[in-house]
């Protein structure tokens, strides 16, 4: 049901039945390598182009989620997914091979939570039995579209971030109280926020106001205190954006604890990996949530989390035409089955 101005509460508590997470060689050397189901040794993944390798990441993650749940793709009603490439072709081509009814989503790096929010809404209202939702990115495919080909070896400033090579997918289903699985309990849909920033090498700074706006709207709509969550985690603000969002939120009067407020883009890689301000990409929040964070929840580290994925809604053309960078953030609250607020 609608709560407040821009939030949904999922009374039927849709269940994240299974997940699939794949990654590349850089992720294999990162902090969260053990939370991936499959890691590739090279960026080509046996394909002729990076874009085709991008498609493979999503296909593999879908297949792993279905296999874990012992569900056939013919039983799935819908696939909600997207990526960062022009016309989301890697995702659409994966949908072509999977032959599952498909909603192609574009929310840039916020796509993971856009999909999870929509899938939860449909499942909550008995619109489907099973829904697959996810997001993906590929470093070499995305970098050559939005910045420079990696082979060019261009220098990047300290504010730049590293695009994750990875895909994360969740299989959503109606709640089964007998299963100790994560469930979605609410979502807040963000507004497009544009503070006039134009630097494509400072995505975190551009996206931070959108993250802060959605987080504040979530607590306002649901009339909650931040202590309701063990963890509030943004998708891919990196070091610059994460610090900015924390400052904006606390200046608003909503007080967060520093240890409670984290960022997927600061978790996935090690400190000695050359990622400047941290990680980004549509696959960043998708892989960290559907791999690491849900594993932590199942181990009892977290009982209830709020995941806020952020996206910069620019294109190569809009940048060339000197447009500023509009941004958005979507939030989804997740808890373990059996927990009650």
C-alpha positions as CSV (number, residue, x, y, z in Angstrom):
1,X,0.0,0.0,0.0
2,X,1.0,3.6,-0.5
3,X,2.5,5.2,2.6
4,X,3.1,9.0,2.7
5,X,3.9,10.6,-0.6
6,X,6.4,8.2,-2.4
7,X,6.7,5.0,-0.4
8,X,5.1,1.5,-0.5
9,X,4.7,-0.8,2.4
10,X,4.6,-4.5,1.5
11,X,2.1,-6.1,3.9
12,X,2.6,-9.6,2.3
13,X,6.4,-9.4,2.7
14,X,7.6,-10.7,-0.7
15,X,10.5,-13.2,-0.3
16,X,13.9,-13.1,-2.0
17,X,13.8,-16.8,-2.7
18,X,17.3,-17.2,-4.3
19,X,20.0,-15.1,-5.8
20,X,22.8,-15.4,-8.5
21,X,25.9,-13.3,-8.5
22,X,28.7,-13.3,-11.1
23,X,31.8,-11.1,-11.5
24,X,35.1,-10.5,-13.3
25,X,38.8,-10.8,-12.5
26,X,39.1,-7.5,-10.6
27,X,36.2,-8.5,-8.3
28,X,37.9,-11.8,-7.7
29,X,40.8,-9.9,-6.1
30,X,38.4,-7.7,-4.0
31,X,37.1,-7.8,-0.5
32,X,33.9,-9.7,-1.3
33,X,35.2,-12.4,-3.7
34,X,33.8,-15.2,-1.5
35,X,30.3,-13.8,-1.8
36,X,30.2,-14.3,-5.6
37,X,28.8,-17.5,-7.0
38,X,31.0,-17.3,-10.1
39,X,34.1,-15.3,-11.0
40,X,35.7,-15.0,-14.4
41,X,39.4,-15.1,-15.0
42,X,39.3,-12.4,-17.8
43,X,37.0,-9.7,-19.1
44,X,36.2,-11.4,-22.4
45,X,34.5,-14.4,-20.8
46,X,34.9,-16.4,-24.0
47,X,33.1,-13.7,-26.1
48,X,34.1,-11.6,-29.1
49,X,33.2,-8.2,-27.5
50,X,32.9,-6.7,-24.0
51,X,29.2,-6.1,-24.6
52,X,28.6,-9.8,-25.3
53,X,30.6,-10.6,-22.2
54,X,28.3,-8.2,-20.3
55,X,25.3,-10.2,-21.5
56,X,26.9,-13.4,-20.3
57,X,27.2,-12.1,-16.8
58,X,23.4,-11.5,-16.5
59,X,22.5,-14.8,-18.2
60,X,24.8,-16.7,-15.7
61,X,23.3,-15.0,-12.7
62,X,19.8,-15.7,-13.8
63,X,20.6,-19.4,-14.3
64,X,22.2,-19.6,-10.9
65,X,19.3,-18.1,-9.1
66,X,16.8,-20.4,-10.8
67,X,19.0,-23.5,-10.1
68,X,19.3,-22.6,-6.4
69,X,15.6,-22.3,-6.1
70,X,14.8,-25.4,-8.3
71,X,12.6,-23.2,-10.5
72,X,12.4,-23.5,-14.2
73,X,12.5,-20.3,-16.3
74,X,9.1,-21.3,-17.8
75,X,7.6,-20.8,-14.3
76,X,8.8,-17.2,-14.1
77,X,6.2,-14.5,-15.1
78,X,8.5,-11.5,-15.5
79,X,12.1,-10.3,-15.7
80,X,12.8,-6.8,-14.5
81,X,16.4,-5.8,-15.3
82,X,18.7,-3.2,-16.9
83,X,22.2,-1.9,-17.4
84,X,24.2,1.2,-18.5
85,X,24.8,0.4,-22.2
86,X,22.9,2.2,-25.0
87,X,19.3,0.9,-25.1
88,X,20.2,-1.6,-22.4
89,X,21.2,-4.1,-25.1
90,X,23.1,-6.6,-22.9
91,X,20.1,-7.0,-20.7
92,X,17.7,-7.2,-23.7
93,X,19.8,-9.7,-25.5
94,X,20.0,-11.8,-22.3
95,X,16.2,-11.6,-22.1
96,X,16.1,-12.8,-25.7
97,X,18.0,-16.0,-24.8
98,X,16.1,-16.6,-21.6
99,X,12.6,-16.1,-23.1
100,X,11.0,-14.7,-20.0
101,X,8.5,-11.9,-20.3
102,X,10.6,-8.8,-19.9
103,X,10.5,-5.2,-18.5
104,X,13.7,-3.4,-19.5
105,X,14.6,-0.9,-16.9
106,X,16.9,2.1,-17.0
107,X,17.7,3.9,-13.7
108,X,21.5,3.9,-14.3
109,X,23.2,2.6,-11.2
110,X,19.9,2.8,-9.3
111,X,18.4,0.0,-11.5
112,X,18.9,-2.8,-8.9
113,X,16.6,-1.2,-6.4
114,X,14.2,0.1,-9.0
115,X,13.8,-3.5,-10.1
116,X,13.5,-4.9,-6.6
117,X,10.9,-2.3,-5.6
118,X,8.8,-3.0,-8.7
119,X,9.1,-6.8,-8.4
120,X,8.1,-6.6,-4.7
121,X,5.1,-4.4,-5.6
122,X,3.9,-6.9,-8.2
123,X,4.4,-10.0,-6.0
124,X,2.9,-8.2,-3.0
125,X,-0.3,-7.7,-5.0
126,X,-0.5,-11.2,-6.4
127,X,0.5,-10.1,-9.9
128,X,3.0,-12.9,-10.4
129,X,4.2,-16.1,-8.8
130,X,7.9,-15.6,-9.6
131,X,9.8,-12.6,-10.8
132,X,13.5,-12.3,-11.6
133,X,15.1,-8.9,-11.0
134,X,18.6,-7.7,-11.3
135,X,21.2,-5.3,-12.8
136,X,24.6,-5.6,-14.4
137,X,27.6,-3.7,-15.6
138,X,31.0,-4.5,-17.3
139,X,34.0,-2.2,-16.7
140,X,35.4,-2.2,-20.2
141,X,32.0,-1.9,-22.0
142,X,30.8,1.0,-19.7
143,X,34.0,2.9,-19.5
144,X,34.4,3.2,-23.3
145,X,30.9,4.5,-23.6
146,X,30.9,7.1,-20.8
147,X,34.6,8.0,-20.6
148,X,37.5,6.5,-22.6
149,X,38.3,2.9,-23.7
150,X,40.4,1.3,-21.0
151,X,43.1,0.6,-23.6
152,X,43.5,4.4,-24.0
153,X,45.0,4.5,-20.5
154,X,43.7,8.0,-19.7
155,X,44.4,9.5,-16.3
156,X,41.5,9.8,-13.9
157,X,41.1,12.3,-11.0
158,X,40.7,11.1,-7.4
159,X,36.9,11.7,-7.5
160,X,36.5,9.1,-10.3
161,X,35.1,5.6,-9.6
162,X,35.7,2.1,-10.9
163,X,32.8,0.4,-12.8
164,X,32.1,-3.0,-11.4
165,X,32.1,-6.0,-13.7
166,X,29.3,-8.1,-12.3
167,X,25.6,-9.0,-12.3
168,X,23.3,-9.6,-9.4
169,X,19.9,-11.2,-9.7
170,X,17.1,-12.1,-7.2
171,X,14.2,-14.5,-7.7
172,X,11.2,-13.0,-5.9
173,X,8.2,-15.1,-4.7
174,X,5.4,-14.9,-2.3
175,X,6.3,-15.2,1.4
176,X,6.7,-18.6,2.9
177,X,6.9,-18.2,6.7
178,X,8.6,-21.6,7.1
179,X,11.7,-20.4,5.2
180,X,14.3,-18.3,6.8
181,X,14.9,-16.0,3.8
182,X,15.1,-12.3,3.4
183,X,11.9,-10.4,2.6
184,X,11.2,-6.9,1.4
185,X,9.0,-4.8,3.6
186,X,8.9,-1.3,2.0
187,X,10.3,0.8,-0.7
188,X,10.7,4.6,-1.4
189,X,10.8,5.8,-5.0
190,X,13.1,8.7,-5.6
191,X,12.7,12.0,-7.5
192,X,15.2,13.2,-10.1
193,X,17.5,15.7,-8.4
194,X,19.9,17.9,-10.3
195,X,22.2,20.3,-8.4
196,X,23.9,21.5,-11.6
197,X,27.1,19.3,-11.5
198,X,28.6,18.5,-14.9
199,X,31.7,16.5,-14.1
200,X,31.4,12.8,-15.3
201,X,34.4,12.0,-13.2
202,X,32.6,12.9,-10.0
203,X,29.4,10.8,-10.1
204,X,29.4,10.3,-6.3
205,X,29.2,14.1,-5.7
206,X,26.5,14.4,-8.3
207,X,24.4,11.5,-6.9
208,X,24.8,12.3,-3.1
209,X,21.9,14.9,-3.0
210,X,19.5,12.3,-4.6
211,X,20.5,9.7,-2.0
212,X,20.0,12.1,0.8
213,X,16.6,13.2,-0.6
214,X,15.3,9.6,-0.8
215,X,16.6,8.6,2.6
216,X,14.9,11.6,4.2
217,X,11.7,10.9,2.3
218,X,11.8,7.2,3.5
219,X,11.9,8.2,7.1
220,X,9.3,10.9,6.7
221,X,6.8,8.8,4.8
222,X,7.1,5.8,7.1
223,X,7.5,7.8,10.3
224,X,10.6,5.8,11.4
225,X,13.7,6.5,13.3
226,X,17.0,5.6,11.7
227,X,17.6,3.2,14.6
228,X,15.0,1.0,13.0
229,X,17.7,-0.3,10.6
230,X,20.9,-2.1,11.5
231,X,22.5,-0.8,8.3
232,X,21.6,2.0,5.8
233,X,23.7,1.5,2.7
234,X,24.0,3.5,-0.4
235,X,24.7,1.9,-3.8
236,X,27.8,3.5,-5.3
237,X,28.5,7.0,-4.0
238,X,32.1,6.2,-3.3
239,X,34.2,8.1,-0.8
240,X,33.3,11.6,-2.0
241,X,29.6,11.0,-2.4
242,X,29.2,9.0,0.7
243,X,30.7,11.7,2.9
244,X,28.6,14.4,1.2
245,X,25.4,12.4,1.6
246,X,26.2,11.8,5.3
247,X,26.7,15.5,5.8
248,X,23.5,16.5,4.0
249,X,21.4,14.0,5.9
250,X,22.7,15.0,9.3
251,X,22.3,18.7,8.5
252,X,18.6,18.0,7.7
253,X,18.1,17.0,11.4
254,X,17.9,13.2,10.6
255,X,20.8,11.9,12.7
256,X,22.6,8.8,11.4
257,X,25.5,7.0,13.1
258,X,28.6,6.8,11.0
259,X,29.1,3.1,11.6
260,X,25.4,2.5,10.6
261,X,25.8,4.3,7.2
262,X,27.9,2.5,4.6
263,X,28.3,2.3,0.8
264,X,28.5,-0.7,-1.5
265,X,31.2,1.1,-3.6
266,X,33.4,1.3,-0.6
267,X,33.0,-2.4,0.4
268,X,33.6,-4.3,-2.7
269,X,37.3,-3.6,-3.4
270,X,40.4,-3.6,-1.3
271,X,42.2,-0.4,-0.3
272,X,45.2,-1.3,-2.5
273,X,43.1,-1.7,-5.6
274,X,43.4,1.4,-7.9
275,X,39.7,2.5,-7.8
276,X,40.2,6.2,-6.8
277,X,37.0,7.1,-4.9
278,X,35.5,3.6,-4.9
279,X,33.2,1.5,-7.1
280,X,30.2,2.3,-9.2
281,X,28.1,0.7,-12.0
282,X,24.7,-0.9,-12.1
283,X,26.3,-4.1,-11.0
284,X,27.8,-2.6,-7.9
285,X,24.8,-2.5,-5.6
286,X,23.3,-5.6,-7.3
287,X,26.4,-7.8,-6.5
288,X,27.0,-6.4,-3.0
289,X,23.4,-6.8,-2.0
290,X,22.5,-10.2,-3.6
291,X,25.9,-11.6,-2.5
292,X,27.6,-10.1,0.5
293,X,24.7,-8.3,2.3
294,X,22.2,-11.1,2.1
295,X,24.8,-13.6,3.2
296,X,25.5,-11.3,6.2
297,X,21.8,-11.2,7.0
298,X,21.5,-15.0,6.9
299,X,24.4,-15.2,9.3
300,X,22.6,-12.9,11.7
301,X,25.0,-9.9,11.3
302,X,22.1,-7.7,10.2
303,X,18.4,-8.2,10.9
304,X,17.1,-5.2,8.9
305,X,18.7,-3.1,6.3
306,X,17.8,-0.2,4.0
307,X,19.5,-0.3,0.5
308,X,19.6,3.0,-1.4
309,X,20.9,2.6,-4.9
310,X,21.8,5.8,-6.7
311,X,21.9,6.6,-10.5
312,X,23.3,9.3,-12.7
313,X,20.9,9.8,-15.6
314,X,23.3,11.2,-18.1
315,X,24.2,9.9,-21.5
316,X,27.3,10.5,-23.7
317,X,25.2,12.8,-25.8
318,X,23.9,14.9,-22.9
319,X,27.4,15.3,-21.6
320,X,28.7,16.4,-25.1
321,X,25.8,19.0,-25.1
322,X,27.0,20.4,-21.8
323,X,23.9,19.3,-19.9
324,X,24.2,18.9,-16.1
325,X,23.8,15.5,-14.5
326,X,20.3,14.6,-13.2
327,X,20.4,11.9,-10.5
328,X,18.0,9.6,-8.7
329,X,17.9,7.1,-5.8
330,X,15.5,4.3,-4.9
331,X,15.4,2.6,-1.5
332,X,14.2,-0.9,-0.5
333,X,14.0,-2.1,3.1
334,X,14.8,-5.8,3.7
335,X,14.6,-7.9,6.8
336,X,14.9,-11.6,7.6
337,X,11.7,-13.6,7.7
338,X,10.3,-13.7,11.2
339,X,11.5,-10.3,12.2
340,X,8.8,-7.7,12.9
341,X,9.3,-4.0,13.4
